[in-house]
Amino acid sequence: MSILIGILITFLVVILVLYLINMLPLDGRAKQIARVVVIIIGIVSLLKYLAVF
């Protein structure tokens, strides 16, 4: 059950950070780079919860 809670929290944090990045006054290229970085970090974090790493 704790794995599921960790995955849910990670997913919600990634969504929140992506929303906040969208609100920042940056140009399109910087927003795209920031989104990719956040998504990659989120995927790595989810893989850690699933004990892949």
Beta strands, then each sheet from edge to edge (+ up, - down):
end
